[in-house]
Structures are given as structure tokens and as C-alpha cells.
Amino acid sequence: MAQQNKLMVSLVGTGSQVFLLAPGDPVGTITMMGELAANVMVSAVMAGCVSDPSPAIFCIATDVWSLHTRAPST
């Protein structure tokens, strides 16, 4: 988590304003996302959602188990 936050701070310093995150910690990531939102920066999450409420504009995730159980058998 600390490494991800350090990278985000570095990217903010280079002028980045939009972030797509793969959260390793669904609760801890919200803190950094809140700081980004407070500075009018946009964030979204992929490969897993963060806890609600969240400043993420959207979340892209797949329920792999559900897909597996619905897959046609061969």
C-alpha cells in the first residue's frame, strides 16, 4: 500500500490528473482516492472494487467464480 501511495504522489507531481487503480487493500485505497478527489483528480478502480462509499467514478471487476460455475462443460 505504501509503495502504491508513493507512486501516486510521484505521478501527481508530474501533472497526472486521472488514475486507474488495482486496489490491493479495498479499504486503505480509499484514503488516497479521497486525497485525489479533494484535489479535483479523477480515480477509478479495476480488478476489484473498493469499499463503499468511494470517490471512484466506476469499478471494473469480474466474479471469476461465477464465470467458472456458468461456463459450459466440455
ABEGO torsion letter per residue (X at the ends): XAAAAAAAAAAAAAGBABBBBBBABAAAAAAAAAAAAAAGBBBBBBGEBBBOBBABABBBBBBAAAAAAABBBX
